[in-house]
Amino acid sequence: MLPHRHLWDTWPVQEEDGSTTVVDGAELWMALSAPAVGHPEERHDHARIRLLARTADQWHDLGDAFAAGTSPGSREWSGSAVRRPDGTVSVFYTATGVRGEARPTFHQRVVEARPRLAPDGFERDAEHRVVLRADAPYLPANDTEGGPGRIRAFRDPGWFRDPADGHEYLLVAASVPGRDHFMGAVALARATPSGWSLLPPLLVADGVNHELERPHVVVHEGRYHLFFCTSRQSFHPPDSAPTGLYGFVAPALAGPYEPLNGSGLVIRNPPGRPEQAYAWLVLPDLSVESFVNYLPTDDGEPRFGGTAAPALALDLAGQSAALTGVVDVTPSSR
């Protein structure tokens, strides 16, 4: 996507109906970004949100979404974004660590920035406000040591407006008290006049999985489809299920949820390439975005992709989900 930079965990700037925002014929997207230096796993310690425009099959760099030092964290992790009627964009993201810290810690909270769109990206003077922190029944996500797959979660806020009641919600990858550190959950919060209010979790993987990342909901044919991604290392025991996109379906946002395809597995990486893609995101048109993670090479050393993977087409019918191919992702096709 961009020379000399890793990009991963992409998401679109959405309209309030869930569709992707198009400005001057280009879709607006965001992604996590870091310089392509050092070991690829070190990118999480340097992640910033990048603003991108997509025209046909081309990506155009609009630079860092925010000015350096404006986030309360030492780095910015995944989130979501929605354009408001007044021309601003609510960007919900994960502030991780503490600004100015000597070494990365893993304190996570949900922040909203509300910049105004400018011709070359976002205006730079937006205020960043912490709008949501982990509180009961969720565990605090404030580890000082650790790394991906080894820390508690309160991250990846996914914005959603429920057509049934008109309220705004955030879905958050969270942790709850559980067995043997396998306590992944999908938290839910609702917007109120006084701020965001935490609600009981939509899904809990007590004793089964450590983290349910990038949770989001797509309403299709009147049914609520809850999706998240997770890795094979996060299961208990490890490798008891594959890295992939998992999904559940319910008649309403609050549930009750039943697994799609009987097991919940919607998309998996092939056994010979168990880490080839990650961070799947299902859009309202049922196209699925992800990024290229690790691919095998002839010398046996996996190569990190750090770029967008082909978009896939998903078919949903009742409690089943199936891939139907690769989709055209030009802005006019959505």
N, C-alpha and C positions, 0 to 999 in steps of 0.2 A: 504493500500500500504506500509506504513512504521509505525512501532510501535512508539507511543508517538509523532507523528507529524500529523498535518492536511495538506492535499494536495488538491488543487483545481485548476481549470483553466489550464488543461493540453494542451500541443501542441507538435507536433513532430518537430525534426530537419528535414528539408526538403532538398531534392535535388532541383536543379534549375528547373527541370521539374515538381515539386510539389510532387513527390513521397517521402516516408519516408526514411530517411537515415538508412542504416543497416551496422553495423560494427561488424565483427566477429560473425555474426549470430544473433545479437541483434539490435532491433530498438532503436534509441536514442530519448528520450523525455525530455521535460521540464515541470515543474509545479510550481505554487506558493506554498510556504511551510511556516509553522510557528509551533512553539511548541504547542502541544495540551494541553494548560493550560488556565484557565480563561474562559470567555464567548467566544463562537466561533466567534462572530462578531468582537471581538478584534483582530482577526488574521490579518485583513487588515492593522493594525498599526505595524505589525512585519514581513510583507511578504518579503521573499527572494525567488529567483528563484533557484529551485533544478534541477539537472541533473539526469536523470534516464535511465536505460536500460531495455528493455522488451524482454524477451524470453518466448515463449509460453504464459502461463497465469501467469508468475512470473515477478515481478518488482524488479530491483536491484538498490540500492541507490549508486549514484556516488557523493553525497555531494552537497554543495552549488555550483552553477555555477561559482560564482565570489568570490574573496576574500573580506572579510569584509572591508567596508570603501572605496571601489573603485567606487561605484555608486555615482553620484552627489546628489541623493535623500536620504531620511532617510529610504525608503523602495522601493522595486521593485515590480511593478505590471505587468500585462499580456503583452504578445507580440508574437513574432514569430521568427523563426530562419531558415537560409538557409546555406547549406554548399557550399563553393566556390571552384572553380577548383584548387586553390593553397593550399587547405587543411585547410583553416581557416573557421570559421563559423560566419556569420553575425547574431548577436543576436540583434533584435530590441525589446525594452521593454519600459515600462513607468517608468521613475524616478519620484517618488512622494515625496513631501516634500523637505526639504533641509538637507543635511548631517550635523549632529551634533545639530539639533534643539532640544529645550527642550521639546516640545510637538508636536505631529504630525499636520502638515498642509497639504494642498491638492493641492499644486502647481504641475502641471503635464506637462511633456514634453517627447518627444520621444528621446531615446538614442540608439546609436549603439555601441556595443562592438564586437570586432572581434578576439576572441581567436583562438588559434590553438588547434586542437584535440590532446589529449595526451592519453596514454593507460588507465589512471584512471580518465579521464574526460577532462577538459579544462586546458590549461596552464594558470597560474594565473596572468600574467603580461599584460593582454590586456588593451588597452586604452579605456576609455568610453567617447564618444563624444555626446553632444546634437546635433541632426541632424534636429529636427523639433519642432517648438513652435507654439502655436495657434496664428494666425494672421487673419486679415480680409480675408474672410467674417465670420470667426469663432470667438467666444467669448473666451477671456483668461480664462484658467482654473487655477485660483490661489486663491481659497477660503482658508481662514485661519480657518474657523469653518465649521463643517458639518459632513458628514458621507456617507456611501453607499446610493445612491438614493436621496441625498440631496445636491449634489455638481455639478458644471459644469464639463464637460468631455473634455479631450484631451488625450486619452489613448488607449490601446489595439492595437498597430500597427500590422496590418496583411500584410505580404509581398506577392506580386503577380507579376509574369511576364506575360504580355499580349502576347499570341501567335500571335496576329494580327500585332503588331508593334515591338515586342521584347523588349519594355521598361520595366523597373522595376517600380512598384508602391507600395505605402503603403496606406491601408485603415485604418482610425482612427475613433474611437468613439468620436464625437465632439458635441459642442453646438453652436447654432446660435441664433441671436435675435429672440424672439418668444413671444407667448402669455402665460401669467400666469406661466412662468418658465417651460413650456413644450416645449422644443426647441431642442430635440435630432436630431442628424444628423450623416450621414456617410461622413466623409471628405475623400478627395483623394489627394495624393501627388505623383509627378513623379520625378524620379531620373534624374538629369542633370549633365553635367560635373562640375558644380560649387556647387552642393548640391541638396537638395530636394526642389521642388517647389510646393506650395499649389495650388490646382485647385478647381473649384466649387464643392459643395457637390454632391454625387451621389443620396442621398435620404435625405429628411427633414421631420420630424414629428411635424411640427409646430402646437401647440395646441392639439396634440394627445398623445405624449409620451416624457418623460423626458430624456431617455438615450437609445441608440441603441448600445449595448455592443458587443465586439469581432466581428466586421464586417470582412467578408472574402468573396472571390469570388471563385467559382468552375466553370470551363468551361466544359460543357457536351453536346456532340452532336452539337457542334458549337454555343451553346447558353450560355450566361453569367448568372450565378445564384449567386445573392448577398444574403448572409445570415447574420443574427445577432440574438442575444438573448436579451430578456428584461423581466422584471418582471411585475406582475399584479399591483404592487403598483406604477409603473412608468407611467401607463396610466392615461389619464384624461377623465372622472373621474376614480379614483382608482377602480380596479376590473372590469372595463368594458371589459377587455380582459384578457386571462390567461397568466401566466408565461410560456414562451416557446421559441422555435426556430421559427423565421419568415424568409420568403424568397421572393425574387422578381427575375424576369427573364427579360433579354433584349437581343437584337441581337448583342450588342457591349458593351464594358466596360462603355462607357459614357452614355449608355441607348438608348432609354427611357425604364424604368423599369415598369413592370406590376406585380401585386401581384400573387404569387403562390396560387392555390386553391381558387382564388377569394378574399380571405381576407388577404393573406400573411402568415397565420398560417400553419406551417409545423409539428411541434411536440409540444404537450402541456402536462403538468402534469395533472394527473387525478384529478377531483374535490375533492375527499377525501384526496388527498395528493398534495396540490397545490404547495408545495415547495420541492418535492422529488428529483429533479435534476435541474442542471443549467449549464451554460457555454457550450452549445452545439457547436461543431466544426465539420463541414462537410469536409471530406478529398476527394481527387480526385477520390478514388475508391468508393465514396458515402457511406462509413462507417461514423458513427456519434459518436463522443466521447463526454462525459460530466462527471460531478462528482456528487456524492451523497450529496445532500444538507441537508434538514431536513425531517425526517420521523416521523410519529406519534408513540407514545408508549402507553402502557396500562394505565400509570398514567397521561396521558394527556400532558406531557411535551415533545415537539418535540426533537428528538435526531439528532445531527449534524453528518453527515457521514464523510466528509473530506477524501474521497477516490474515486477511479475511479468507475464510473457506467458501467453497461454492454454496449458494443458497439452495435449500431443499424445499420440496413441496410436500405438505402433510395432508392426509385425508382423515377426517374425524367422523365417526358414525357410531352413535350410542356409546358403548364402553370399549370401542376399538379405535386404534390409530394405526395408520400405515403410511409409509413413504411412497410417493408416486413419481419422483424424479427430481431433476434440477430445474429451477425456475429462472425465468427472465427477471432481472432485478432493475431494469431501467425505470426511472421515475414515472414514466407514462403508463407502465404496466400495472401499477398498484391500484 
